[in-house]
Amino acid sequence: MLDSIKDIVRKSSIHVCIVNCGGCNGCDVECVALLSPRYDLEQYGIYVHNNPREADVLLLTGAVTEQWRENLKRVYDKAPEPKIVVAIGNCPQSGDVFNQEGGHVYAPASDFVPVDAAVSGCPPRPSEILEAILAVGPQAIADRGREKR
């Protein structure tokens, strides 16, 4: 019964999971701002989950640190097909200020998982993050044979 209810909700919505791989948390704050009344992420049918097994889109924030090199791939493998990844901010794309010689930051994140879209900025605006989710999220639903209502 519970699974059938979940399927009904999932057919008409986009589910995202925020994955922080290390960094200053600036991009995470901007992602959380999407839940505020100003941006109201849920009005677009987008819901945030802590579990990658329930996500259509993985929002990747922060530079890939030593601890996350293998964990990122593990989290990515747990997400259902198709696996849509959006790199949020400069850190997953280049390591930004954390990527220094002799450091333990590995950039870009696309070396570890395929990245479908990227939002540049340090940190990017919530509206830019929302645009990126809306650009790739409906495709994830369509690829699964579901249609956005």
C-alpha positions as CSV (number, residue, x, y, z in Angstrom):
1,M,0.0,0.0,0.0
2,L,2.7,2.4,1.0
3,D,4.7,1.7,-2.2
4,S,1.7,2.4,-4.4
5,I,1.2,5.8,-2.6
6,K,4.9,6.6,-3.1
7,D,4.6,5.7,-6.8
8,I,1.7,8.1,-7.3
9,V,3.6,11.0,-5.6
10,R,6.8,10.2,-7.6
11,K,5.0,10.2,-10.9
12,S,4.2,13.9,-10.6
13,S,7.3,15.3,-8.8
14,I,11.0,15.7,-8.8
15,H,13.0,14.4,-5.9
16,V,16.4,15.8,-5.1
17,C,19.1,14.8,-2.6
18,I,21.8,17.2,-1.5
19,V,25.3,15.6,-1.2
20,N,28.0,17.7,0.4
21,C,31.5,16.4,-0.4
22,G,33.4,18.9,1.7
23,G,33.7,22.6,1.6
24,C,32.5,25.8,3.2
25,N,28.7,24.9,3.1
26,G,27.9,28.1,1.3
27,C,26.2,26.3,-1.5
28,D,24.3,24.1,1.0
29,V,22.9,27.3,2.6
30,E,21.7,28.4,-0.9
31,C,20.1,25.0,-1.5
32,V,18.3,25.2,1.9
33,A,17.1,28.8,0.9
34,L,15.1,27.1,-1.8
35,L,12.8,25.7,0.9
36,S,12.0,29.2,2.2
37,P,8.7,31.0,1.2
38,R,10.6,33.2,-1.2
39,Y,11.6,30.4,-3.5
40,D,9.1,27.7,-2.4
41,L,10.8,24.8,-4.1
42,E,7.7,22.6,-3.5
43,Q,5.5,24.7,-5.6
44,Y,7.3,23.3,-8.6
45,G,6.8,19.7,-7.4
46,I,10.4,19.4,-6.2
47,Y,11.0,17.7,-2.9
48,V,14.3,17.3,-0.9
49,H,15.2,13.9,0.5
50,N,18.2,12.8,2.6
51,N,18.1,9.4,1.0
52,P,19.7,9.1,-2.5
53,R,17.6,5.9,-3.1
54,E,14.6,8.2,-3.4
55,A,16.2,10.9,-5.6
56,D,15.8,11.8,-9.2
57,V,18.5,14.4,-9.0
58,L,21.6,14.5,-6.9
59,L,22.7,18.1,-6.0
60,L,26.5,17.9,-5.5
61,T,28.0,20.6,-3.4
62,G,31.6,21.2,-2.1
63,A,34.9,20.0,-3.3
64,V,35.6,16.3,-3.4
65,T,37.8,15.6,-0.4
66,E,39.9,12.6,0.4
67,Q,37.1,11.0,2.5
68,W,34.5,11.5,-0.3
69,R,36.4,10.0,-3.2
70,E,34.9,6.6,-2.8
71,N,31.8,7.6,-0.8
72,L,30.6,9.8,-3.7
73,K,30.6,6.8,-6.1
74,R,28.8,4.7,-3.4
75,V,26.1,7.4,-3.0
76,Y,25.8,7.8,-6.8
77,D,25.3,4.0,-7.2
78,K,22.5,4.0,-4.7
79,A,20.4,6.5,-6.7
80,P,17.9,4.9,-9.0
81,E,18.3,5.1,-12.8
82,P,18.6,7.4,-14.6
83,K,21.2,9.1,-12.4
84,I,21.0,12.9,-12.8
85,V,23.8,14.9,-11.1
86,V,23.9,18.7,-10.8
87,A,27.2,20.2,-9.6
88,I,26.3,23.3,-7.5
89,G,29.0,26.0,-7.2
90,N,32.6,26.2,-8.2
91,C,34.0,23.6,-5.8
92,P,32.7,20.4,-7.5
93,Q,33.8,21.8,-10.8
94,S,37.3,23.0,-10.0
95,G,37.9,22.7,-6.3
96,D,38.0,26.5,-6.2
97,V,40.0,27.9,-3.2
98,F,40.4,24.5,-1.6
99,N,42.2,23.0,-4.6
100,Q,45.8,23.8,-3.7
101,E,49.0,22.0,-4.4
102,G,49.7,19.3,-1.8
103,G,46.0,19.4,-0.6
104,H,43.5,16.6,-0.4
105,V,40.9,18.0,-2.7
106,Y,40.2,16.2,-6.0
107,A,38.5,18.2,-8.7
108,P,36.5,18.0,-10.8
109,A,33.7,15.8,-9.4
110,S,33.1,14.6,-13.0
111,D,36.2,12.5,-12.6
112,F,34.2,10.3,-10.1
113,V,30.6,10.5,-11.3
114,P,29.0,11.8,-14.5
115,V,27.8,15.4,-14.1
116,D,24.7,16.3,-16.2
117,A,24.5,20.0,-15.3
118,A,26.7,22.6,-13.5
119,V,25.8,25.9,-11.8
120,S,28.8,28.2,-11.4
121,G,29.2,30.6,-8.6
122,C,30.6,30.9,-5.1
123,P,27.9,30.4,-4.0
124,P,25.4,30.5,-6.9
125,R,22.0,32.1,-6.3
126,P,19.1,29.9,-5.3
127,S,17.2,30.9,-8.5
128,E,20.1,29.6,-10.6
129,I,20.0,26.3,-8.7
130,L,16.3,26.0,-9.2
131,E,16.7,26.7,-13.0
132,A,19.3,23.9,-13.2
133,I,17.0,21.4,-11.4
134,L,14.1,22.3,-13.7
135,A,16.4,21.9,-16.7
136,V,17.4,18.3,-16.0
137,G,14.7,17.0,-13.5
138,P,11.8,16.6,-16.0
139,Q,14.1,14.7,-18.3
140,A,14.9,12.3,-15.5
141,I,11.2,11.7,-15.0
142,A,10.7,11.3,-18.8
143,D,13.6,8.8,-19.0
144,R,11.9,6.7,-16.4
145,G,8.7,6.5,-18.5
146,R,6.8,8.9,-16.3
147,E,5.3,12.2,-17.3
148,K,5.2,15.4,-15.3
149,R,1.6,16.4,-14.7
